[in-house]
Structures are given as C-alpha cells and as structure tokens.
Amino acid sequence: MRPHRGSMVNVADFLSAGQAALLERIPETGDILDLDAAVAILARTEPHAYGALVTLMNKGIVSADFVDTSYVDPEIVIRRL
C-alpha cells in the first residue's frame, strides 16, 4: 500500500537490521563514524556490508568523507546526512 500524499514515511521501515544498527551509532545529522567501524557493524548481519553501506549512500542517508588527522593519511569516515 502506498502512503497517502503528505503522510510521513519512516525511513527505518526500509532498512535492514545492520543498517538500522549503524544509524543508531550515528543518530544526528553530522555525526561521524570511521569506515572500519561502520563496516564492522554492518557485517554482523549483512552478507554484503559494503553494498549495504552504498545503499545508505544512494538513499542520501549517509556519505563518505575524509577527515584530515594528524596522521600521514586522512581518515575515511561515514557521516550522517
């Protein structure tokens, strides 16, 4: 059944358990989590953790960014949009 025009659709209704667990770790817009930790959370329940992460990116829920740290290489993080 399609939602009526103007009704709110809860995005959590369309997420897998792993995706929901990841979003619980980064609940607010702008929150970040390093890529390795995000993939580890997804891998607990997802057979294709990177695919589940890309799906969240394609839905505009998260993005991948670089954070410049004091280390030689910048850190890749997942940012809640």
C-alpha positions in Angstrom: 0.0 0.0 0.0 1.4 3.4 -1.0 1.4 6.2 1.6 -1.2 8.9 1.2 0.1 12.2 -0.2 1.5 14.3 2.6 1.9 11.4 5.0 5.3 10.8 6.6 7.2 7.7 5.6 9.6 6.3 8.3 12.9 5.5 6.6 13.6 2.9 9.3 10.8 0.8 7.7 13.0 0.2 4.7 16.3 -0.6 6.5 17.9 -3.9 7.2 18.9 -4.7 10.8 22.5 -3.9 10.1 21.7 -0.6 8.5 19.4 0.3 11.5 22.2 -0.6 13.9 24.7 1.6 12.1 22.3 4.6 12.1 21.8 4.1 15.9 25.5 4.7 16.3 25.3 8.0 14.2 21.8 9.3 15.1 22.3 13.0 14.5 23.0 14.9 11.3 26.7 15.5 11.0 27.7 12.6 13.4 30.6 10.6 12.1 32.0 7.0 12.5 35.2 5.7 10.9 34.7 3.4 7.9 36.1 0.3 9.5 33.7 0.6 12.5 30.8 1.2 10.2 31.6 -1.9 8.1 32.1 -4.0 11.2 28.6 -3.0 12.4 27.0 -3.9 9.1 29.0 -7.2 8.8 27.3 -8.6 11.9 24.1 -9.1 10.0 24.8 -8.2 6.3 26.3 -10.7 3.9 27.5 -7.7 1.8 28.4 -5.0 4.3 29.9 -2.6 1.7 26.8 -3.0 -0.5 24.5 -2.1 2.5 26.7 1.0 3.1 26.4 2.1 -0.5 22.7 1.6 -0.4 22.5 4.1 2.5 24.6 6.5 0.5 22.4 6.1 -2.6 19.3 6.9 -0.4 21.0 10.1 0.8 21.2 8.9 4.5 25.0 8.9 4.9 28.0 10.0 3.0 31.7 9.1 2.9 34.1 11.9 3.8 37.8 12.4 4.5 38.8 13.8 7.9 42.3 15.3 7.9 44.0 14.0 11.0 47.5 14.4 12.4 48.4 11.1 10.8 50.0 10.7 7.4 46.8 9.6 5.7 43.4 11.2 6.1 40.8 9.0 7.8 37.7 7.9 5.8 34.5 8.4 7.9 30.8 7.8 7.4 28.8 11.0 8.0 25.1 11.1 8.8 23.2 13.4 6.5 
